C-alpha cells in the first residue's frame, strides 16, 4: 500500500510538472500583468493622496496607460517597420560596399581565400530558390510568433487593468489566507513589497524612456537613418537593470560606426557621459523610494531570470530580488536575532 501510494504521488507530481510547463506562457502573461499593475499602482496612490477616490484614480490611470500604449504603437511602430524594411533593402548594397572596401582587401590578404569562399557561399545561399523557400517558411514562423506576441500583449494589458482595479481586493484576499494572529504583520509586509516593486518598475520605465529619448536625439544629430529603430531598441534593452545601458552603449556605438568613424566615437563618448548623468543624478531621484539592491545581486538576479524566462525574467528579476530582501530583513533576520 505504501509503495502504491508513493507511486501515485510521484505520478501526480509528474502530471503537475507537465501541466505547469504547458501553462508556462499563460503564467508568464499573468505575472506580467500583475507586475505592470504594481508599477501603475504608485500613480493611483498619488492621485488618491490628492483627494481622489480610488475608482476614479484607477480609471484615469488606466485611460492614461492605454493612451500611452496606443500613442507608442501609432507613432513608433510604423517608423520602426519602415526603417527595418529600409535596412533589409540596403543589405545587398552594404554587402557590395563591403567587398569593395579596404577592410575586405585586408581580410583577404590576412586570412587568404577563406573570406572569398565565405562570400561566395553567402551569395550561393541567397541565390538558391530552395534556400529562399526555407527563408520564406522561417518568415512565416516569425510572423506567427509576432501574432502570438501581440495577442499575449493585449491579454497582458487587459489583465493589467483588471489587477489595477482589484489590487486592494487581491491584497486583502492574500492576507485573509494567513492565520489571524499574523495578518497585521503580513499586511504590512505585503504593502512594503508591493510598494517597492511598484516603485522600482515605474522608475525603470521612466529611466528607459529618458534613455530612449536621449539616444534618439543623439543618433538623429549624428545623421543615423535608423534613429527611431535604435531608440526603440534602447527603451527595451535599458529596462534591464545595471547591464542594459552598457549593452546598448556597445550596440549603439557599433551602429554609429556604420555612419562614420567620427560618429561612432562621438556616440560612444556622449552616451558614456549620459550614463554617468543617469547613474549619479537621474537614478537616485527616480529610485529614492525603492529598496536598494546590491549590484552583485542585480547581476545574479538578471542572469538567473534571463536564463529561466528570457528578457521578461531579466526585467522582473530585480523587483523579485528586492521583495526577497524585504522578507529577509523583516522576517528572517528578526527571527535569527531573537535566537540568543
N, C-alpha and C positions, 0 to 999 in steps of 0.2 A: 504493500500500500504506500509506504514511504517513497519507494522508487517510482511508482506510478504518479504520485502527486508531484514529485520533483520533476519528472519528465513533462507533465502538463505545465508546470510553472515555467520551465525552460522554453517550451513551445510558445506559450503566451508572450514571454519576453521577446522571442524572435519575431512574432507577429506584430508586437507593438513597435519594434525597431523598423520593420518593413513599412508599417503604416506611417511612422514618423518620417521615414525617408521619402515616401510618396507624397506626404503633405509638406515637405520642406519648403517648396515655393510658396504655398499658402501661408505657412508660419512666418516666412520672411516678409511677405506683404503685410501681414497683421502687425508684426513687430515694427516695420517701417511706419505704418500708420500711427502706432502708439508713440513712437519717438517723435514724429512730426507734431503730434498733438501736444506732447510735453514741451516741444520747442516753441509752440504758439501760446501755450498757457501763460507764460510771463506777460505777454501783451494783454491777455484777457484780465489778469490780476491787476495790471497797472490801470486799465480802464475802470475796473471795479473800485480801485483806490481813489479814482476821481469822482466817485459817487454814482456810477452807472451800475445798473442791475446786471447780474451775471448773464441772463439771457440775451440782453441787448449787446453786451460786450462780446459775447460769443458770436452773435450774428454779424457784428461789424468786423470782427477779426476774420471770421470765415469768408465774408464777402471780399475783404481786402486780400486775403490769401488766394482766393480763386481769381481775383482780378490780376494779381501779380503773375500767377501761373499763366493765365490767358495772354497777358501782355508779353511775357517772355516768349511764349510759343509764337505769337503773331509777329514779333519784331526780330527775334533771334533766329528761329528755325529756318525761315525762307532764306535769310542771308547765309547761314551756315551751309544749307543744302546747295545753294548756288556756288559757294566757294569750294565745297567738296567736289562738285561737278567740274569746276574750272581746274582744280588741282589734278583730277583724274585725266582730263583732256590735255593738260600740259605735260603729263608724264612722258609721252613719246618725244616731244621736243627737248625736254630735260635730258632724256636718255641720249639723244643725238648730241646735245651740247656737251654732255659728259665725255662722249667718245672723242670729241674734237678738242677737249681741254688738255692743258699741260699735266693735270693730275693723272689723267688716263695714260698719257705717254710715259710719265714717271712710273706708274704702277706696272705698265707693260715691260718697261726696261728692268724694273726691280724684280718682279715676280715671274717674268718670262711670258710664255704664251698662255698661261693659265687664265689670265684676265680676258684674253681674246676668246678663249674657249668658253668661259662663263658667259660672256656677252653673246656669243653665237648660240649657245644653248637657250639663253633667255629669249632671243629672237625666234628660235625654232619653237619654243614653248608657246609663245604668244601667237605664232602663225599657224599652229596646228588646230584644225577645226574641232577635233575631238577634245583637245585641251580647253578650247573656248566653250564647248558644251559643258565640260566639267565646271569651268568657272561660272557659267550661267546657272548651273544647278546649285553651286555654292551661294550665288547671289540670291537665288530663291530661298535658300535656307536662311540667309541673313535677313531677307525681307520678312519671313515668317517669325524670326526671332524679334525683329523690330515691332511687328504687330503684337506679339505676345507681351513685349515690354511696355508698349503703350497701354494695352488693356490692364496689365498689372499696375501701371502708374495711376490710371483712372480709379481702379479699385482702392489703391492706397490713399488717394485723395479723398474718396468718399469715406473710408474708414477714419482718416484723419479728422474730418469734420464731425463724424459721429463720436469719436473718442473725445474730441474737444468739447462737445456739448454735454457729454455724460461723464467727464473726468471726475468731478466730485462724487458722483454715484459709484463709479468704479473704485475709488479710494475707500469709500465707506464700506462697500461690499468686501473688499480685501481685508480691511481692519476687522470687519464683523466675523471673519473666519478664525480669528485668533481668540484665545481664552480671554474672558472678561477682565482678569487682573492685568493682562499685558496690553490691552487695547490702547490706553493712553500713550504708552511708550511706543507702540507700533505706529500709531497715528502720527506722532511727532517725527519718527524716523521716516515714514512714508513721505511726509511733506518735505523733509530735508532732501531726500533722494530725488523726488520729483522736481523740486526747485533747482537743485544742482544740475540735473540732466537737462532740464528745460533751458536754464540759463546758458549752459555750455553749447547746446545745439543752436539756439538763436544767435549766440555770439559768433559761432563758427560761420553761420550763413552771412552775417554782416561782414566779417573779415574776408570771406571768399568773394563776396560781391565787390568789396573795395579793391581786392586784388585783381578781379576781372576788369574793372573799370580802368585801373592804372595800367594794366597790361595792354588793354585795347588802345588807350591814348598813346602809350609809348610805341607800340607797333605801328599805329597809324602815322605817327610823326616820322618813323623810320621808313615809311613807304611800303610796308608789307601789304601784299594783296589779299592776305588771309588773316587780317587782324581780328575780324569777328569770330572766325573759327577758332583761333588760338585763345581768344578771350573766353569763349565758352568752355574750352578745354581747361583754362586756368581756373575757372569757377569750380568745376568738379574735382580737379586734382588738388587744389588748395583746401578743399574740405577735409582732406586727410591731415590730421594734426602733425605738426613738427616736421614731417618729411615731405609734405605736399608742396610747400613753397620751394624747397631745394630741388625737388624733381622737376617742377615747372621752370625753374631757373635754367636747368640744363636743356630742357626741351625748347624753351623759348630762345635761348642763345643759339642753339643749332638751327632753329627755323630762321632766325635773323641772319645767320651766316649765308643763307641762300640768296639774300638780297645783295650783301656786300660784306667784306671783312670788317669794314668800319661799323656797319650796322650790327654785326654780331658782337663786336667788342662794346659798342655803346649800350646795347640791350643788357649785356652781362653786367656792366658797371652800374647802370642806372637801376636795374632791378635788384642788384645787391644792396644798393643804398635803400631802396624801398623795403627790402626785407628787414633791415635794421630799424627803420622807422616803424614798421609793423610790430616787430618784436618788443621794442622798448617804449613805444608811445601808444599805438592802437590797441594791442592785445591787453595790456594792463587796464586800460579804460573800459574795454568791452567785457573783459572776463573778470571784473572786480567782484562779482557776486557768486562765482563758481568755486568749486573745490580745486585747490592747486594739486595737480598730479605731477609727481616727479618725472623728469624726462625719460629715465630708463624705463619706467612703467608705461609711458606713452609709446615708446618704440616696441616694447614687448607686446603690449596690447594690440597695436596696429598690425604687427606680424602675425599674431595668433588669430585676430579677427579676419585679416585678409586671407589667411590660409583656410579658415573654416567657411567663410561666406563671401569671399572676394572683396570687391570695392565696398559693398554695404557693410561687411564685417569690419573693415578698416575704419569706416566712418563712425560706427557706433561703439567701437572698442573703448575709446577714451571715456565717453559717458558711463559705460558699464564699469570701467575701472574706477571712476570717481564714485559711483554708487557703492562699489565694494569697499573703497576706502572709508566712506561714511559708516558703513556697517562695522568695519573693523574698529574704527575709533570710538563709536558709541555703543557697541555691543560686546565685541570680543575683548577689547583692551580693558574695559571696566571689570569684566569677569576675571581676567587674568590678574589685574591689580588687586582684586579682593582676596586672592589666594596668597596669604602671608605664611 
